[in-house]
Amino acid sequence: DQADWKDDTDEESDDQELEAHYMYMAKIQEASPDAVDSGPIFDTEPKQK
């Protein structure tokens, strides 16, 4: 039973991480559509100010 519980927890954790990743990527694209093409978000931040 404990092993099954651990498997379920790992799966749920992976799903949450994946969802968080996509949410993060979506926010970056909203904030700066060029960010995905030009590289990391911190490279484009100074231009926005």
CHARMM internal coordinates of N, CA and C (Angstrom, degrees):
IC EDIT
DIST 1 N 1 CA 1.4641
DIST 1 CA 1 C 1.5332
ANGL 1 N 1 CA 1 C 110.68
DIST 1 C 2 N 1.3306
ANGL 1 CA 1 C 2 N 115.29
DIHE 1 N 1 CA 1 C 2 N -42.14
DIST 2 N 2 CA 1.4614
ANGL 1 C 2 N 2 CA 118.50
DIHE 1 CA 1 C 2 N 2 CA -177.77
DIST 2 CA 2 C 1.5289
ANGL 2 N 2 CA 2 C 110.36
DIHE 1 C 2 N 2 CA 2 C -64.72
DIST 2 C 3 N 1.3279
ANGL 2 CA 2 C 3 N 117.00
DIHE 2 N 2 CA 2 C 3 N -37.93
DIST 3 N 3 CA 1.4619
ANGL 2 C 3 N 3 CA 120.86
DIHE 2 CA 2 C 3 N 3 CA 179.57
DIST 3 CA 3 C 1.5333
ANGL 3 N 3 CA 3 C 109.83
DIHE 2 C 3 N 3 CA 3 C -64.26
DIST 3 C 4 N 1.3308
ANGL 3 CA 3 C 4 N 116.99
DIHE 3 N 3 CA 3 C 4 N -42.22
DIST 4 N 4 CA 1.4606
ANGL 3 C 4 N 4 CA 120.46
DIHE 3 CA 3 C 4 N 4 CA 178.89
DIST 4 CA 4 C 1.5252
ANGL 4 N 4 CA 4 C 109.95
DIHE 3 C 4 N 4 CA 4 C -61.59
DIST 4 C 5 N 1.3270
ANGL 4 CA 4 C 5 N 116.16
DIHE 4 N 4 CA 4 C 5 N -43.53
DIST 5 N 5 CA 1.4631
ANGL 4 C 5 N 5 CA 120.62
DIHE 4 CA 4 C 5 N 5 CA -179.24
DIST 5 CA 5 C 1.5320
ANGL 5 N 5 CA 5 C 109.85
DIHE 4 C 5 N 5 CA 5 C -60.87
DIST 5 C 6 N 1.3255
ANGL 5 CA 5 C 6 N 115.93
DIHE 5 N 5 CA 5 C 6 N -40.86
DIST 6 N 6 CA 1.4650
ANGL 5 C 6 N 6 CA 120.01
DIHE 5 CA 5 C 6 N 6 CA -179.44
DIST 6 CA 6 C 1.5344
ANGL 6 N 6 CA 6 C 110.29
DIHE 5 C 6 N 6 CA 6 C -64.52
DIST 6 C 7 N 1.3355
ANGL 6 CA 6 C 7 N 116.98
DIHE 6 N 6 CA 6 C 7 N -41.86
DIST 7 N 7 CA 1.4619
ANGL 6 C 7 N 7 CA 120.08
DIHE 6 CA 6 C 7 N 7 CA 179.28
DIST 7 CA 7 C 1.5297
ANGL 7 N 7 CA 7 C 110.27
DIHE 6 C 7 N 7 CA 7 C -61.13
DIST 7 C 8 N 1.3320
ANGL 7 CA 7 C 8 N 116.16
DIHE 7 N 7 CA 7 C 8 N -45.00
DIST 8 N 8 CA 1.4604
ANGL 7 C 8 N 8 CA 119.83
DIHE 7 CA 7 C 8 N 8 CA -179.30
DIST 8 CA 8 C 1.5270
ANGL 8 N 8 CA 8 C 110.16
DIHE 7 C 8 N 8 CA 8 C -60.60
DIST 8 C 9 N 1.3204
ANGL 8 CA 8 C 9 N 116.13
DIHE 8 N 8 CA 8 C 9 N -42.71
DIST 9 N 9 CA 1.4640
ANGL 8 C 9 N 9 CA 120.41
DIHE 8 CA 8 C 9 N 9 CA -178.29
DIST 9 CA 9 C 1.5225
ANGL 9 N 9 CA 9 C 110.24
DIHE 8 C 9 N 9 CA 9 C -63.90
DIST 9 C 10 N 1.3181
ANGL 9 CA 9 C 10 N 117.26
DIHE 9 N 9 CA 9 C 10 N -42.71
DIST 10 N 10 CA 1.4618
ANGL 9 C 10 N 10 CA 120.58
DIHE 9 CA 9 C 10 N 10 CA 179.95
DIST 10 CA 10 C 1.5313
ANGL 10 N 10 CA 10 C 110.14
DIHE 9 C 10 N 10 CA 10 C -61.85
DIST 10 C 11 N 1.3170
ANGL 10 CA 10 C 11 N 116.43
DIHE 10 N 10 CA 10 C 11 N -43.98
DIST 11 N 11 CA 1.4680
ANGL 10 C 11 N 11 CA 119.69
DIHE 10 CA 10 C 11 N 11 CA -178.65
DIST 11 CA 11 C 1.5219
ANGL 11 N 11 CA 11 C 110.09
DIHE 10 C 11 N 11 CA 11 C -62.35
DIST 11 C 12 N 1.3382
ANGL 11 CA 11 C 12 N 115.79
DIHE 11 N 11 CA 11 C 12 N -45.40
DIST 12 N 12 CA 1.4584
ANGL 11 C 12 N 12 CA 119.65
DIHE 11 CA 11 C 12 N 12 CA -178.49
DIST 12 CA 12 C 1.5256
ANGL 12 N 12 CA 12 C 109.83
DIHE 11 C 12 N 12 CA 12 C -62.32
DIST 12 C 13 N 1.3199
ANGL 12 CA 12 C 13 N 115.90
DIHE 12 N 12 CA 12 C 13 N -40.80
DIST 13 N 13 CA 1.4661
ANGL 12 C 13 N 13 CA 120.96
DIHE 12 CA 12 C 13 N 13 CA 179.52
DIST 13 CA 13 C 1.5265
ANGL 13 N 13 CA 13 C 109.90
DIHE 12 C 13 N 13 CA 13 C -60.91
DIST 13 C 14 N 1.3188
ANGL 13 CA 13 C 14 N 117.26
DIHE 13 N 13 CA 13 C 14 N -44.54
DIST 14 N 14 CA 1.4623
ANGL 13 C 14 N 14 CA 120.90
DIHE 13 CA 13 C 14 N 14 CA -179.96
DIST 14 CA 14 C 1.5260
ANGL 14 N 14 CA 14 C 110.26
DIHE 13 C 14 N 14 CA 14 C -61.70
DIST 14 C 15 N 1.3333
ANGL 14 CA 14 C 15 N 116.66
DIHE 14 N 14 CA 14 C 15 N -43.34
DIST 15 N 15 CA 1.4592
ANGL 14 C 15 N 15 CA 120.22
DIHE 14 CA 14 C 15 N 15 CA -179.36
DIST 15 CA 15 C 1.5258
ANGL 15 N 15 CA 15 C 110.15
DIHE 14 C 15 N 15 CA 15 C -61.30
DIST 15 C 16 N 1.3235
ANGL 15 CA 15 C 16 N 115.98
DIHE 15 N 15 CA 15 C 16 N -43.09
DIST 16 N 16 CA 1.4669
ANGL 15 C 16 N 16 CA 119.58
DIHE 15 CA 15 C 16 N 16 CA -178.60
DIST 16 CA 16 C 1.5211
ANGL 16 N 16 CA 16 C 110.44
DIHE 15 C 16 N 16 CA 16 C -65.84
DIST 16 C 17 N 1.3223
ANGL 16 CA 16 C 17 N 116.81
DIHE 16 N 16 CA 16 C 17 N -40.38
DIST 17 N 17 CA 1.4640
ANGL 16 C 17 N 17 CA 119.91
DIHE 16 CA 16 C 17 N 17 CA 179.03
DIST 17 CA 17 C 1.5253
ANGL 17 N 17 CA 17 C 110.21
DIHE 16 C 17 N 17 CA 17 C -63.26
DIST 17 C 18 N 1.3310
ANGL 17 CA 17 C 18 N 116.11
DIHE 17 N 17 CA 17 C 18 N -43.30
DIST 18 N 18 CA 1.4566
ANGL 17 C 18 N 18 CA 120.91
DIHE 17 CA 17 C 18 N 18 CA -179.53
DIST 18 CA 18 C 1.5277
ANGL 18 N 18 CA 18 C 109.92
DIHE 17 C 18 N 18 CA 18 C -62.76
DIST 18 C 19 N 1.3400
ANGL 18 CA 18 C 19 N 116.03
DIHE 18 N 18 CA 18 C 19 N -45.24
DIST 19 N 19 CA 1.4579
ANGL 18 C 19 N 19 CA 120.44
DIHE 18 CA 18 C 19 N 19 CA -179.94
DIST 19 CA 19 C 1.5254
ANGL 19 N 19 CA 19 C 110.13
DIHE 18 C 19 N 19 CA 19 C -61.90
DIST 19 C 20 N 1.3233
ANGL 19 CA 19 C 20 N 116.45
DIHE 19 N 19 CA 19 C 20 N -43.86
DIST 20 N 20 CA 1.4659
ANGL 19 C 20 N 20 CA 120.71
DIHE 19 CA 19 C 20 N 20 CA 179.67
DIST 20 CA 20 C 1.5269
ANGL 20 N 20 CA 20 C 110.38
DIHE 19 C 20 N 20 CA 20 C -61.49
DIST 20 C 21 N 1.3358
ANGL 20 CA 20 C 21 N 115.71
DIHE 20 N 20 CA 20 C 21 N -39.36
DIST 21 N 21 CA 1.4653
ANGL 20 C 21 N 21 CA 120.40
DIHE 20 CA 20 C 21 N 21 CA 179.99
DIST 21 CA 21 C 1.5271
ANGL 21 N 21 CA 21 C 110.53
DIHE 20 C 21 N 21 CA 21 C -62.70
DIST 21 C 22 N 1.3383
ANGL 21 CA 21 C 22 N 116.57
DIHE 21 N 21 CA 21 C 22 N -46.10
DIST 22 N 22 CA 1.4618
ANGL 21 C 22 N 22 CA 119.55
DIHE 21 CA 21 C 22 N 22 CA -178.88
DIST 22 CA 22 C 1.5272
ANGL 22 N 22 CA 22 C 111.01
DIHE 21 C 22 N 22 CA 22 C -66.59
DIST 22 C 23 N 1.3435
ANGL 22 CA 22 C 23 N 116.10
DIHE 22 N 22 CA 22 C 23 N -38.24
DIST 23 N 23 CA 1.4624
ANGL 22 C 23 N 23 CA 119.71
DIHE 22 CA 22 C 23 N 23 CA 177.66
DIST 23 CA 23 C 1.5294
ANGL 23 N 23 CA 23 C 109.49
DIHE 22 C 23 N 23 CA 23 C -61.31
DIST 23 C 24 N 1.3365
ANGL 23 CA 23 C 24 N 115.72
DIHE 23 N 23 CA 23 C 24 N -43.15
DIST 24 N 24 CA 1.4691
ANGL 23 C 24 N 24 CA 122.05
DIHE 23 CA 23 C 24 N 24 CA -179.76
DIST 24 CA 24 C 1.5262
ANGL 24 N 24 CA 24 C 110.55
DIHE 23 C 24 N 24 CA 24 C -62.03
DIST 24 C 25 N 1.3357
ANGL 24 CA 24 C 25 N 115.82
DIHE 24 N 24 CA 24 C 25 N -46.11
DIST 25 N 25 CA 1.4607
ANGL 24 C 25 N 25 CA 120.18
DIHE 24 CA 24 C 25 N 25 CA -179.91
DIST 25 CA 25 C 1.5279
ANGL 25 N 25 CA 25 C 110.53
DIHE 24 C 25 N 25 CA 25 C -63.17
DIST 25 C 26 N 1.3252
ANGL 25 CA 25 C 26 N 117.01
DIHE 25 N 25 CA 25 C 26 N -40.43
DIST 26 N 26 CA 1.4602
ANGL 25 C 26 N 26 CA 121.00
DIHE 25 CA 25 C 26 N 26 CA -179.90
DIST 26 CA 26 C 1.5272
ANGL 26 N 26 CA 26 C 110.14
DIHE 25 C 26 N 26 CA 26 C -63.48
DIST 26 C 27 N 1.3276
ANGL 26 CA 26 C 27 N 116.74
DIHE 26 N 26 CA 26 C 27 N -41.07
DIST 27 N 27 CA 1.4639
ANGL 26 C 27 N 27 CA 120.21
DIHE 26 CA 26 C 27 N 27 CA 179.57
DIST 27 CA 27 C 1.5230
ANGL 27 N 27 CA 27 C 110.25
DIHE 26 C 27 N 27 CA 27 C -64.12
DIST 27 C 28 N 1.3257
ANGL 27 CA 27 C 28 N 117.20
DIHE 27 N 27 CA 27 C 28 N -41.80
DIST 28 N 28 CA 1.4679
ANGL 27 C 28 N 28 CA 121.04
DIHE 27 CA 27 C 28 N 28 CA 179.23
DIST 28 CA 28 C 1.5281
ANGL 28 N 28 CA 28 C 109.73
DIHE 27 C 28 N 28 CA 28 C -61.09
DIST 28 C 29 N 1.3174
ANGL 28 CA 28 C 29 N 116.82
DIHE 28 N 28 CA 28 C 29 N -44.33
DIST 29 N 29 CA 1.4679
ANGL 28 C 29 N 29 CA 120.09
DIHE 28 CA 28 C 29 N 29 CA -178.16
DIST 29 CA 29 C 1.5209
ANGL 29 N 29 CA 29 C 110.38
DIHE 28 C 29 N 29 CA 29 C -65.91
DIST 29 C 30 N 1.3485
ANGL 29 CA 29 C 30 N 116.88
DIHE 29 N 29 CA 29 C 30 N -36.41
DIST 30 N 30 CA 1.4599
ANGL 29 C 30 N 30 CA 120.20
DIHE 29 CA 29 C 30 N 30 CA 178.10
DIST 30 CA 30 C 1.5242
ANGL 30 N 30 CA 30 C 110.11
DIHE 29 C 30 N 30 CA 30 C -65.68
DIST 30 C 31 N 1.3309
ANGL 30 CA 30 C 31 N 115.81
DIHE 30 N 30 CA 30 C 31 N -44.76
DIST 31 N 31 CA 1.4626
ANGL 30 C 31 N 31 CA 120.84
DIHE 30 CA 30 C 31 N 31 CA -175.63
DIST 31 CA 31 C 1.5248
ANGL 31 N 31 CA 31 C 110.82
DIHE 30 C 31 N 31 CA 31 C -69.01
DIST 31 C 32 N 1.3258
ANGL 31 CA 31 C 32 N 116.65
DIHE 31 N 31 CA 31 C 32 N -38.69
DIST 32 N 32 CA 1.4680
ANGL 31 C 32 N 32 CA 120.45
DIHE 31 CA 31 C 32 N 32 CA -176.53
DIST 32 CA 32 C 1.5207
ANGL 32 N 32 CA 32 C 110.11
DIHE 31 C 32 N 32 CA 32 C -151.80
DIST 32 C 33 N 1.3271
ANGL 32 CA 32 C 33 N 118.05
DIHE 32 N 32 CA 32 C 33 N 94.14
DIST 33 N 33 CA 1.4715
ANGL 32 C 33 N 33 CA 121.51
DIHE 32 CA 32 C 33 N 33 CA -176.58
DIST 33 CA 33 C 1.5270
ANGL 33 N 33 CA 33 C 112.82
DIHE 32 C 33 N 33 CA 33 C -55.23
DIST 33 C 34 N 1.3232
ANGL 33 CA 33 C 34 N 117.92
DIHE 33 N 33 CA 33 C 34 N -27.34
DIST 34 N 34 CA 1.4624
ANGL 33 C 34 N 34 CA 121.13
DIHE 33 CA 33 C 34 N 34 CA -178.35
DIST 34 CA 34 C 1.5253
ANGL 34 N 34 CA 34 C 112.22
DIHE 33 C 34 N 34 CA 34 C -79.64
DIST 34 C 35 N 1.3318
ANGL 34 CA 34 C 35 N 117.20
DIHE 34 N 34 CA 34 C 35 N -18.12
DIST 35 N 35 CA 1.4656
ANGL 34 C 35 N 35 CA 121.20
DIHE 34 CA 34 C 35 N 35 CA -171.23
DIST 35 CA 35 C 1.5278
ANGL 35 N 35 CA 35 C 111.74
DIHE 34 C 35 N 35 CA 35 C -56.38
DIST 35 C 36 N 1.3361
ANGL 35 CA 35 C 36 N 117.03
DIHE 35 N 35 CA 35 C 36 N -40.89
DIST 36 N 36 CA 1.4593
ANGL 35 C 36 N 36 CA 119.78
DIHE 35 CA 35 C 36 N 36 CA -176.24
DIST 36 CA 36 C 1.5274
ANGL 36 N 36 CA 36 C 110.47
DIHE 35 C 36 N 36 CA 36 C -65.20
DIST 36 C 37 N 1.3361
ANGL 36 CA 36 C 37 N 117.08
DIHE 36 N 36 CA 36 C 37 N -38.02
DIST 37 N 37 CA 1.4655
ANGL 36 C 37 N 37 CA 120.14
DIHE 36 CA 36 C 37 N 37 CA -178.47
DIST 37 CA 37 C 1.5280
ANGL 37 N 37 CA 37 C 111.59
DIHE 36 C 37 N 37 CA 37 C -76.94
DIST 37 C 38 N 1.3318
ANGL 37 CA 37 C 38 N 116.47
DIHE 37 N 37 CA 37 C 38 N -40.33
DIST 38 N 38 CA 1.4645
ANGL 37 C 38 N 38 CA 119.81
DIHE 37 CA 37 C 38 N 38 CA -169.53
DIST 38 CA 38 C 1.5201
ANGL 38 N 38 CA 38 C 112.65
DIHE 37 C 38 N 38 CA 38 C -87.79
DIST 38 C 39 N 1.3298
ANGL 38 CA 38 C 39 N 118.32
DIHE 38 N 38 CA 38 C 39 N -12.22
DIST 39 N 39 CA 1.4562
ANGL 38 C 39 N 39 CA 119.38
DIHE 38 CA 38 C 39 N 39 CA 177.24
DIST 39 CA 39 C 1.5136
ANGL 39 N 39 CA 39 C 112.57
DIHE 38 C 39 N 39 CA 39 C 127.40
DIST 39 C 40 N 1.3208
ANGL 39 CA 39 C 40 N 116.95
DIHE 39 N 39 CA 39 C 40 N -162.35
DIST 40 N 40 CA 1.4686
ANGL 39 C 40 N 40 CA 122.07
DIHE 39 CA 39 C 40 N 40 CA -176.16
DIST 40 CA 40 C 1.5179
ANGL 40 N 40 CA 40 C 111.97
DIHE 39 C 40 N 40 CA 40 C -56.50
DIST 40 C 41 N 1.3305
ANGL 40 CA 40 C 41 N 115.77
DIHE 40 N 40 CA 40 C 41 N 149.83
DIST 41 N 41 CA 1.4635
ANGL 40 C 41 N 41 CA 121.28
DIHE 40 CA 40 C 41 N 41 CA -175.52
DIST 41 CA 41 C 1.5199
ANGL 41 N 41 CA 41 C 111.51
DIHE 40 C 41 N 41 CA 41 C -61.43
DIST 41 C 42 N 1.3310
ANGL 41 CA 41 C 42 N 118.59
DIHE 41 N 41 CA 41 C 42 N -32.11
DIST 42 N 42 CA 1.4636
ANGL 41 C 42 N 42 CA 119.52
DIHE 41 CA 41 C 42 N 42 CA -176.40
DIST 42 CA 42 C 1.5305
ANGL 42 N 42 CA 42 C 111.57
DIHE 41 C 42 N 42 CA 42 C -69.62
DIST 42 C 43 N 1.3325
ANGL 42 CA 42 C 43 N 117.60
DIHE 42 N 42 CA 42 C 43 N -16.91
DIST 43 N 43 CA 1.4619
ANGL 42 C 43 N 43 CA 119.66
DIHE 42 CA 42 C 43 N 43 CA 175.84
DIST 43 CA 43 C 1.5294
ANGL 43 N 43 CA 43 C 110.74
DIHE 42 C 43 N 43 CA 43 C -73.13
DIST 43 C 44 N 1.3293
ANGL 43 CA 43 C 44 N 117.57
DIHE 43 N 43 CA 43 C 44 N -30.43
DIST 44 N 44 CA 1.4581
ANGL 43 C 44 N 44 CA 120.65
DIHE 43 CA 43 C 44 N 44 CA -174.86
DIST 44 CA 44 C 1.5251
ANGL 44 N 44 CA 44 C 111.54
DIHE 43 C 44 N 44 CA 44 C -96.07
DIST 44 C 45 N 1.3208
ANGL 44 CA 44 C 45 N 118.58
DIHE 44 N 44 CA 44 C 45 N -14.14
DIST 45 N 45 CA 1.4640
ANGL 44 C 45 N 45 CA 121.04
DIHE 44 CA 44 C 45 N 45 CA -175.08
DIST 45 CA 45 C 1.5346
ANGL 45 N 45 CA 45 C 113.06
DIHE 44 C 45 N 45 CA 45 C -58.92
DIST 45 C 46 N 1.3311
ANGL 45 CA 45 C 46 N 119.44
DIHE 45 N 45 CA 45 C 46 N -47.78
DIST 46 N 46 CA 1.4686
ANGL 45 C 46 N 46 CA 119.54
DIHE 45 CA 45 C 46 N 46 CA -177.80
DIST 46 CA 46 C 1.5273
ANGL 46 N 46 CA 46 C 113.04
DIHE 45 C 46 N 46 CA 46 C -57.52
DIST 46 C 47 N 1.3276
ANGL 46 CA 46 C 47 N 118.04
DIHE 46 N 46 CA 46 C 47 N -32.94
DIST 47 N 47 CA 1.4631
ANGL 46 C 47 N 47 CA 120.91
DIHE 46 CA 46 C 47 N 47 CA -179.63
DIST 47 CA 47 C 1.5283
ANGL 47 N 47 CA 47 C 111.39
DIHE 46 C 47 N 47 CA 47 C -65.95
DIST 47 C 48 N 1.3422
ANGL 47 CA 47 C 48 N 116.97
DIHE 47 N 47 CA 47 C 48 N -30.26
DIST 48 N 48 CA 1.4608
ANGL 47 C 48 N 48 CA 120.38
DIHE 47 CA 47 C 48 N 48 CA -176.43
DIST 48 CA 48 C 1.5264
ANGL 48 N 48 CA 48 C 111.09
DIHE 47 C 48 N 48 CA 48 C -72.22
DIST 48 C 49 N 1.3393
ANGL 48 CA 48 C 49 N 118.14
DIHE 48 N 48 CA 48 C 49 N -26.21
DIST 49 N 49 CA 1.4643
ANGL 48 C 49 N 49 CA 120.42
DIHE 48 CA 48 C 49 N 49 CA -175.71
DIST 49 CA 49 C 1.5307
ANGL 49 N 49 CA 49 C 110.78
DIHE 48 C 49 N 49 CA 49 C -79.12
END
COOR INIT
IC SEED 1 N 1 CA 1 C
IC BUILD
